[in-house]
Amino acid sequence: MIIRLLAVTGVVLSFATPAPALAASLEPAPVFVWNTGFSEPGTVLSSTPRDLPDGLDRLARAKQIKYATTDVRGHAVTATGMVLTPLRNRKNKTVVWAHGTTGISDKCAPSSNDDVFWPEARIAIASLLERGWTVAAPDYPGLGTPGPHPYLIGASEARSIIDSVRAARELDDYLSKQYVVDGHSQGGQGTLFANQLASAYDGDLQLRGTVSIAPTSQTRALAAAIPDTAGQGFMAMALYGLNAVEPSFRPETVLTAAAQDKEPVLRRGCLNEVLTAFAPPLKLLKGGALPDSWVDKLYQYVEPGRTPLTAPAFIVQGTADEIVPAAFTDILVEDQLKGAPVRYDKLPGRSHDQAVIDSTNRVASWIDQRFA
């Protein structure tokens, strides 16, 4: 079918519904292998006290951690993050907060940089702490650790999300095996991948459900919509994220010379600097579009809902979202998410970030039901 939707810049465009999953030849085989001689996934490699911003400091004590996880091919990598333990009413359950886009530079790790510990993330985490749940907040691999950040690569995000639960339990043996994942935007997409991977990857952990607020989806439509818009920085980061897992893809083969000149901003800046640097009139892509073969690869790695969910999911979407159009999430929920039960709440007039803030109570109540 053909739908009309609001693109990231507010320009109305038309797109065909994304094609079904790629042929099996492009489907990556699930490989959950841990190399002998390395720490097991979730092992805490370092832990230091972490001062929290105003408000959160009255709710929890926190540690910044480095822990072991795996990449999309099962090889050993490290990730950083935080573990926040509530000061009052502590329960023995863990909720993961999977953050939205911060950038792809090492300085863009929320566990070490309050400038990208976004206000909506702080509000969401506060709501979880108030319920007495320990919060694991991963940065994702490559943000503050060696190697590039595989931005929007769902299986990479998912593994670090699940392994952050193992790390939290290593720090606090009071915590049970039950956990829920709550994420926004990039993190909402990674949360869906965690839901899909959990039964094969989380071992004896018990995923009770996932919450995805404005999750990234409809990769092909986004690839067509973003060039020549204010959202070009997202695509630039996605191309370097693809390069992190597909070395045969070199961003310079598709980026214009002007876009290549902005590469230092990706290495040194975070989200707002990236969006400013790549904004029009800069031309992002040679020929104005990404070749179909690389769109297919992005779809393979980025698109959620290509394998069944393993636990109940709660999807939240603002109808006035300027980053992830509500029409995209409609397609995700109605046509792609299969397996476990899915609840879908649309928030009239709410923007991308406001949807996080205005859904805290309903999200916390839903999580409470999953743990009950």
TIFIZA-761281 format. One record per residue (C-alpha): x, y negated, z negated; residue in three letters; residue number from 1. Coordinates in pm, whole numbers, plus 32768, in hexadecimal, padded with zeros to 4 digits. Each point is the difference from the previous one (the first is absolute). Layout:
   east   north     up   rest    nr
      X       Y      Z    ALA   NUM
...
END
This chain:
   east   north     up   rest    nr
   8000    8000   8000    MET     1
   8069    7E93   8022    ILE     2
   7FFD    7F27   7ECB    ILE     3
   8033    7E8C   7FCF    ARG     4
   80CC    7F9F   7ED4    LEU     5
   80B7    7EE4   7F55    LEU     6
   8174    8022   803B    ALA     7
   8103    7F8E   7F05    VAL     8
   8000    7E9E   808A    THR     9
   7E87    7FD6   8014    GLY    10
   8000    8034   817B    VAL    11
   7EE2    80DC   8071    VAL    12
   807A    811B   80DE    LEU    13
   7F76    8145   8085    SER    14
   809D    8155   7FD1    PHE    15
   7FA4    8163   804C    ALA    16
   7FDD    80E7   7ED8    THR    17
   8156    809E   7FC1    PRO    18
   803A    814D   80AD    ALA    19
   7FFC    8142   7F36    PRO    20
   813A    8089   7F61    ALA    21
   812A    8040   80DF    LEU    22
   8043    8154   8091    ALA    23
   80A3    8100   7F1F    ALA    24
   814D    7FC4   80B0    SER    25
   8014    7EAE   7F54    LEU    26
   7F82    8079   7EB0    GLU    27
   811F    800A   7F06    PRO    28
   8018    814C   7F4C    ALA    29
   7FD8    7FD9   7E88    PRO    30
   8155    8036   7F65    VAL    31
   8019    7FEB   7E88    PHE    32
   8163    8077   7FCB    VAL    33
   80E5    7F7E   7EEF    TRP    34
   8171    8024   8047    ASN    35
   80BF    80D6   7F0A    THR    36
   80EA    7F3E   7F1D    GLY    37
   7F25    7ECB   7FE0    PHE    38
   7F13    7F98   7EEE    SER    39
   7E9F    807B   8032    GLU    40
   7EF3    7F0D   8079    PRO    41
   7F8A    7F1F   7EE7    GLY    42
   8140    801C   7F37    THR    43
   804E    7EB6   7F55    VAL    44
   815F    7F97   8062    LEU    45
   8006    7EBD   7F36    SER    46
   7F14    7F42   7F1B    SER    47
   801D    7EA2   7F6D    THR    48
   7F07    7F20   7F47    PRO    49
   7F4D    7F0F   80E7    ARG    50
   7F6F    7EB3   7F8F    ASP    51
   7E9D    7FD2   807C    LEU    52
   7F5A    7EBF   807A    PRO    53
   7F19    7F3A   7F1B    ASP    54
   7EBF    80BC   7FBB    GLY    55
   8087    8159   804D    LEU    56
   8101    7FDA   7EEA    ASP    57
   7EE4    8004   7F03    ARG    58
   7F73    8142   808E    LEU    59
   812B    80E1   8038    ALA    60
   816E    8045   7FDF    ARG    61
   80B1    8052   8145    ALA    62
   8131    80AF   8085    LYS    63
   809F    7FD1   8152    GLN    64
   8068    8153   8083    ILE    65
   80BF    80A1   811A    LYS    66
   7F88    815C   8053    TYR    67
   802C    8119   80F8    ALA    68
   7F0E    8035   811F    THR    69
   8008    8085   8164    THR    70
   7FEF    7F6C   815B    ASP    71
   7F16    8071   8117    VAL    72
   80EA    8121   8054    ARG    73
   8026    8076   7E9B    GLY    74
   815A    7F6F   7FC7    HIS    75
   8068    7F69   7EB5    ALA    76
   7FD5    7E88   7FDB    VAL    77
   7FD3    7F15   7EDA    THR    78
   7EF0    7F07   7FAE    ALA    79
   7FCD    7EFA   7EF6    THR    80
   7ECB    7F8F   7F47    GLY    81
   7F68    7FB2   7EB0    MET    82
   7F52    80CA   7EF6    VAL    83
   7F16    7F2F   7F27    LEU    84
   7F89    809A   7EBA    THR    85
   7ECF    7F61   7F59    PRO    86
   8033    7F74   7EA5    LEU    87
   7E9D    8050   7F8F    ARG    88
   7F00    8112   8037    ASN    89
   8103    80D9   80B0    ARG    90
   7F77    812F   80B2    LYS    91
   80C1    811F   8095    ASN    92
   7FAE    7FB5   816E    LYS    93
   80CD    7F58   8111    THR    94
   7F84    7F15   810F    VAL    95
   80EC    7F9F   8118    VAL    96
   7FED    7E9D   8085    TRP    97
   806D    8001   816E    ALA    98
   804E    7E99   8062    HIS    99
   7FB2    7F4A   8142    GLY   100
   8102    7F7C   80F5    THR   101
   811E    7F3E   7F63    THR   102
   8102    8015   8118    GLY   103
   8111    80F3   8065    ILE   104
   812F    7F5D   7F5D    SER   105
   809D    8086   7EC0    ASP   106
   7F96    7EC1   7F4D    LYS   107
   7E92    8054   8043    CYS   108
   7FE1    8109   7EEF    ALA   109
   7EF5    7F96   7F02    PRO   110
   80B1    80BB   7EE9    SER   111
   8120    7F08   8010    SER   112
   7F64    7EC9   809D    ASN   113
   7ED3    7F57   7F60    ASP   114
   7FDC    7F22   8135    ASP   115
   7F74    812E   80BC    VAL   116
   7F49    8091   7ED5    PHE   117
   7EC7    7F6C   809B    TRP   118
   7EF0    7F61   7F26    PRO   119
   7EF9    80F9   8075    GLU   120
   80E9    811E   7FA4    ALA   121
   802F    7F76   7EA2    ARG   122
   7E86    7FE1   7FD4    ILE   123
   7FC5    8163   807B    ALA   124
   810E    808E   7F1E    ILE   125
   7F7B    7F3E   7ED4    ALA   126
   7EAA    809C   8036    SER   127
   8099    815D   7FFE    LEU   128
   80CF    7FBC   7ECA    LEU   129
   7ECF    7F7D   7F49    GLU   130
   7F63    8157   8030    ARG   131
   812E    809E   7F55    GLY   132
   809D    80A1   8131    TRP   133
   8173    8009   803F    THR   134
   804C    7F59   814D    VAL   135
   8111    8079   80E9    ALA   136
   8051    7EF3   8100    ALA   137
   80EF    807C   8112    PRO   138
   80BB    7F11   80E4    ASP   139
   801A    8104   811D    TYR   140
   814E    807A   808C    PRO   141
   80E7    7EFD   8098    GLY   142
   7F82    7EE0   7F2B    LEU   143
   8121    7FD2   7F10    GLY   144
   80A3    814E   8057    THR   145
   80F3    806D   8112    PRO   146
   7F7C    8021   8160    GLY   147
   7EEE    7F4B   80BF    PRO   148
   7E9B    7FE9   7F81    HIS   149
   7F1C    80E1   80D4    PRO   150
   7EF0    7EF7   8004    TYR   151
   7EA3    8093   8038    LEU   152
   808B    8160   802A    ILE   153
   7EED    80AE   7F40    GLY   154
   80AF    8143   7F9F    ALA   155
   8125    7F3A   7F70    SER   156
   7F1F    7F23   7F2D    GLU   157
   7F35    812D   7F8F    ALA   158
   8128    80C6   7F83    ARG   159
   808A    7EDF   7F33    SER   160
   7EA2    7FC6   7F75    ILE   161
   7FDA    8167   7F8C    ILE   162
   8163    8017   7F7E    ASP   163
   7FCB    7EC4   7F31    SER   164
   7F02    80CA   7F37    VAL   165
   8104    810A   7FBE    ARG   166
   80F2    7EEF   7F94    ALA   167
   7F02    7F65   7F12    ALA   168
   7FC1    8154   7F62    ARG   169
   8175    8036   7FD3    GLU   170
   8011    7EBB   7F3D    LEU   171
   7ECA    8051   7F32    ASP   172
   7FAD    816A   7FB5    ASP   173
   7EB1    7F91   7F6E    TYR   174
   7F7E    7FD1   8162    LEU   175
   7F2D    8118   8092    SER   176
   8018    8088   8161    LYS   177
   7ECD    7F3C   806F    GLN   178
   802E    7EC7   80D1    TYR   179
   7F4A    7F0F   80E5    VAL   180
   8095    7F1A   8108    VAL   181
   7F84    7E9C   8037    ASP   182
   808E    7F36   8122    GLY   183
   7FD0    7ECA   80D6    HIS   184
   8046    7FC2   8172    SER   185
   814B    80B0   804B    GLN   186
   7FD3    80AC   7EB1    GLY   187
   7E98    805A   8054    GLY   188
   807C    80AE   8139    GLN   189
   8113    80AF   7F3C    GLY   190
   7EFD    8068   7EFF    THR   191
   7F35    80B3   810C    LEU   192
   813A    80B5   8073    PHE   193
   8042    8066   7E97    ALA   194
   7E9F    808C   7FF2    ASN   195
   8040    80C4   8140    GLN   196
   8155    8083   7F8F    LEU   197
   7FB5    8046   7E93    ALA   198
   7F9B    816D   8019    SER   199
   8145    8054   80B5    ALA   200
   80EA    7F15   7F45    TYR   201
   7F98    7FB2   7E9C    ASP   202
   8039    815D   7F72    GLY   203
   7F56    802B   7EAE    ASP   204
   7F8C    7E96   7FEF    LEU   205
   7E88    7FCB   8019    GLN   206
   7F8A    7EEA   80E6    LEU   207
   7EA6    7F96   7F8B    ARG   208
   7FBE    7EFE   810F    GLY   209
   8085    7ED4   80C0    THR   210
   7F92    7E97   802E    VAL   211
   805C    7F46   8140    SER   212
   7FB3    7E8D   8019    ILE   213
   8014    7F77   8164    ALA   214
   80DE    811D   8079    PRO   215
   80C6    7FD2   8140    THR   216
   7F6D    80D0   811B    SER   217
   7FA5    7FF7   8174    GLN   218
   816C    7FF5   8064    THR   219
   7FC4    7FF3   8175    ARG   220
   7F0B    7EE1   7FE8    ALA   221
   80EC    7F40   7F1D    LEU   222
   8121    8038   80F0    ALA   223
   7F2E    7F65   8114    ALA   224
   7F75    7EE3   7F2D    ALA   225
   812E    7F7B   7F46    ILE   226
   80EB    7F80   8113    PRO   227
   7FE3    7E86   802D    ASP   228
   7F4A    7FD2   7EB4    THR   229
   8061    7F85   7EA6    ALA   230
   801B    816D   7F94    GLY   231
   812B    804D   80DF    GLN   232
   80E2    8024   7ED1    GLY   233
   7F3F    8136   7F97    PHE   234
   804E    80A5   814E    MET   235
   816C    7F9B   7FED    ALA   236
   801C    80AD   7EAD    MET   237
   7F43    812E   8086    ALA   238
   80F7    8025   8120    LEU   239
   8126    8002   7F11    TYR   240
   7F3D    80F2   7F25    GLY   241
   7FDB    80E7   812B    LEU   242
   8175    7FE5   8043    ASN   243
   803E    8076   7E9A    ALA   244
   7F68    8155   8051    VAL   245
   8036    800C   817A    GLU   246
   8169    7F9A   8045    PRO   247
   7FC6    8033   8175    SER   248
   7F1D    7ECE   7FF2    PHE   249
   80C7    7EBE   8008    ARG   250
   7F36    7EC5   7FBC    PRO   251
   80DE    7F30   80E3    GLU   252
   7F81    80C6   812C    THR   253
   7EA2    7F6F   7FD3    VAL   254
   803B    7EB5   7F4C    LEU   255
   8040    7EBF   80BC    THR   256
   814C    7F4C   7FCF    ALA   257
   7F4D    7EF9   7F2E    ALA   258
   7F6E    810E   7F1E    ALA   259
   8151    80AD   7FE1    GLN   260
   8095    7EB7   7F88    ASP   261
   7F11    8010   7ED6    LYS   262
   8084    8150   7F8A    GLU   263
   80C9    7F60   7EE3    PRO   264
   7EB6    7F88   7F69    VAL   265
   7F90    816A   7FE7    LEU   266
   8142    8055   7F48    ARG   267
   7FFC    7ED6   7F13    ARG   268
   7E98    7F8B   7FE0    GLY   269
   7EB6    808B   7F84    CYS   270
   7E9F    7FF9   8089    LEU   271
   7FB9    7E8B   800F    ASN   272
   8153    7FAF   8097    GLU   273
   7FD2    8114   8103    VAL   274
   7EA5    7F8C   8068    LEU   275
   807F    7E9B   8024    THR   276
   8133    8064   80C8    ALA   277
   7F3E    80D9   80F6    PHE   278
   7ED1    7F1C   8029    ALA   279
   7FA2    7F81   815E    PRO   280
   806F    7F64   80E1    PRO   281
   810E    810A   7FD7    LEU   282
   7FCE    811D   80F8    LYS   283
   802B    814A   7F4D    LEU   284
   8002    8112   8109    LEU   285
   8099    8020   8155    LYS   286
   7EE1    800B   80F6    GLY   287
   7F10    7F9B   7EEC    GLY   288
   7FAC    8161   7F8E    ALA   289
   809F    812E   7F5A    LEU   290
   802E    8126   80F1    PRO   291
   7EFA    810E   7FD4    ASP   292
   8102    8107   7F9E    SER   293
   8067    7F34   7ED0    TRP   294
   7E99    7FA8   7FAA    VAL   295
   7FC5    8178   7FF6    ASP   296
   8127    802D   7F15    LYS   297
   7F83    7EEE   7F1B    LEU   298
   7EAB    80A5   7FFE    TYR   299
   80A0    814C   7FA5    GLN   300
   80B1    7F72   7ECE    TYR   301
   7F17    7EE7   7F93    VAL   302
   7E97    806A   803B    GLU   303
   7F4C    8090   7ECE    PRO   304
   7EE8    80FC   801B    GLY   305
   80AA    80E9   80F7    ARG   306
   7FF9    8120   7F07    THR   307
   7EEF    8049   7EFE    PRO   308
   7FF1    7F5D   7EAC    LEU   309
   8041    80E2   7ED8    THR   310
   7F55    7F31   7EEF    ALA   311
   7EE0    7F07   7FEA    PRO   312
   8049    7EA8   808F    ALA   313
   7F73    7EA6   7FBD    PHE   314
   802A    7EFE   8117    ILE   315
   7FCB    7E8C   7FBA    VAL   316
   7FF4    7EFB   8114    GLN   317
   7FB9    7E8A   8007    GLY   318
   7F29    7F96   8125    THR   319
   80C5    7EBB   802C    ALA   320
   8154    80AC   8000    ASP   321
   80EF    7F3B   80DD    GLU   322
   8110    810F   8005    ILE   323
   7F47    814C   8018    VAL   324
   7EB7    7FC9   80BA    PRO   325
   7ED4    80A7   7F5E    ALA   326
   7FA8    809C   8150    ALA   327
   8146    80C4   7FF3    PHE   328
   7FAD    808E   7EAB    THR   329
   7E9F    8054   8076    ASP   330
   8098    80DF   810E    ILE   331
   80F4    809A   7F09    LEU   332
   7EEB    8060   7F0E    VAL   333
   7EF5    8061   80FA    GLU   334
   80D1    80B9   8102    ASP   335
   814C    806C   7F6A    GLN   336
   7FF4    8057   7E8E    LEU   337
   7F98    8167   7FD6    LYS   338
   801F    80FF   7EEA    GLY   339
   7FBE    7F7D   7EA3    ALA   340
   7EE0    7F11   7FAB    PRO   341
   8032    7E92   805C    VAL   342
   7F58    7ED2   7F61    ARG   343
   8009    7EBE   80CB    TYR   344
   7FB4    7EAC   7F66    ASP   345
   7FFF    7EC7   80D9    LYS   346
   8021    7EB3   7F4B    LEU   347
   7F49    7EE8   80B8    PRO   348
   80D1    7ECC   8044    GLY   349
   8138    8083   7F52    ARG   350
   8159    7FCC   8098    SER   351
   8123    80F2   800B    HIS   352
   8086    7FAD   7EA6    ASP   353
   7EB8    7F98   7F61    GLN   354
   7F79    815E   803D    ALA   355
   8103    8082   7F09    VAL   356
   7FA8    7F00   7EF7    ILE   357
   7E87    8022   801F    ASP   358
   7FFF    817D   8000    SER   359
   80CB    803C   7EC2    THR   360
   7ED8    8064   7F27    ASN   361
   7F61    80E9   80FE    ARG   362
   8151    809C   804F    VAL   363
   804F    803A   7E8F    ALA   364
   7EA7    8096   7FC5    SER   365
   802B    80EC   8129    TRP   366
   8156    806D   7F82    ILE   367
   7F6F    8038   7EA4    ASP   368
   7EFF    80EA   809A    GLN   369
   8113    80C2   80B4    ARG   370
   80B8    8035   7EB7    PHE   371
   7EC6    8052   7F38    ALA   372
END
